């Protein structure tokens, strides 16, 4: 998931360089969402992985 966030961020940067503001804004929005979902899932995995059964 972090991989896709980085890809969308790169797409946004390339689109911004070429002047496609709408596409860049959309790609940045998607990258932000994917990044925060990744962080939340990583924290959940860390917490549940540390628990002893």
C-alpha positions as CSV (number, residue, x, y, z in Angstrom):
1,X,0.0,0.0,0.0
2,X,2.9,2.3,0.7
3,X,4.2,1.5,-2.7
4,X,1.0,2.8,-4.3
5,X,1.1,5.9,-2.3
6,X,4.6,6.7,-3.5
7,X,3.5,5.9,-7.1
8,X,0.6,8.4,-6.9
9,X,2.9,11.0,-5.3
10,X,5.3,10.6,-8.3
11,X,2.4,10.9,-10.7
12,X,1.3,14.1,-8.9
13,X,4.8,15.5,-9.2
14,X,5.1,14.8,-12.9
15,X,1.7,16.2,-13.6
16,X,2.5,19.3,-11.6
17,X,5.7,19.8,-13.6
18,X,3.8,19.6,-16.9
19,X,1.1,21.9,-15.6
20,X,-1.8,19.5,-15.1
21,X,-3.0,21.0,-11.8
22,X,-6.3,19.0,-11.6
23,X,-4.6,15.7,-12.1
24,X,-1.8,16.6,-9.7
25,X,-4.3,17.5,-7.0
26,X,-6.3,14.3,-7.5
27,X,-3.1,12.2,-7.3
28,X,-1.9,13.9,-4.2
29,X,-5.3,13.3,-2.5
30,X,-5.1,9.6,-3.3
31,X,-1.5,9.4,-2.1
32,X,-2.5,11.1,1.2
33,X,-5.4,8.7,1.7
34,X,-3.2,5.6,1.0
35,X,-0.4,6.8,3.2
36,X,-2.7,7.4,6.2
37,X,-4.4,4.0,5.7
38,X,-1.0,2.4,5.6
39,X,0.0,4.1,8.8
40,X,-3.2,3.0,10.6
41,X,-2.8,-0.6,9.4
42,X,0.9,-0.6,10.4
43,X,0.1,0.6,13.9
44,X,-2.7,-2.0,14.2
45,X,-0.4,-4.8,13.0
46,X,2.3,-3.6,15.5
47,X,-0.1,-3.6,18.4
48,X,-1.7,-7.0,17.6
49,X,1.7,-8.6,16.8
50,X,3.1,-7.7,20.2
51,X,0.3,-9.4,22.1
52,X,1.1,-12.7,23.7
53,X,-1.6,-15.4,23.5
